[in-house]
């Protein structure tokens, strides 16, 4: 009985460690210090803004930590309304070990059909049932970001990745800097200038 109790305690501890390791870290990409992008988290809402022209080298978003080494199964977020989906933004950028072109895999709000909730919010779910096979991330995950790089605002709630609810760790860095949201410093247009997916 004692051995079973110890095993149960270890399993619970590992589950808590896994949960604690996965976290949302709001931040901005603003190398020219324009002050244009805004990323904040409050009361369960990740609020993103890009208050400048589309060609300005800036983006708002968040890193999702603690998922490196995993394989992708699913992701989702809810927007305040469908009007906040502008082309492929906001989106998940999922980087993996697969040497595909392009990298990362872009999971944009325009790539899936949202579920409209009773309060008017819209939930976007990315999995093997909703994504085309060519867009489904394969390989081992090396990094994940949420990115808004088209002018406008987005209010994201119920953010999940691989079945885990993603929220910031209390006391996390409030001045976190995102890596360049597009591979090889491509243009910051929808899908980093690749123009793939629905909505074209």
BELCOR-V873485 format. One line per field, one symbol per residue. burial: # if it has 24 or more other ideal C-beta (glycine too) atoms within 12 Angstrom, else .. A space follows every 50 residues. Layout:
burial = ???
This chain:
burial = .....................#########.....######...###### .#...############..#.#.#######...#############.... .###########.#......#######..##...###...########## ############.#.###.......########....#####.#.##...
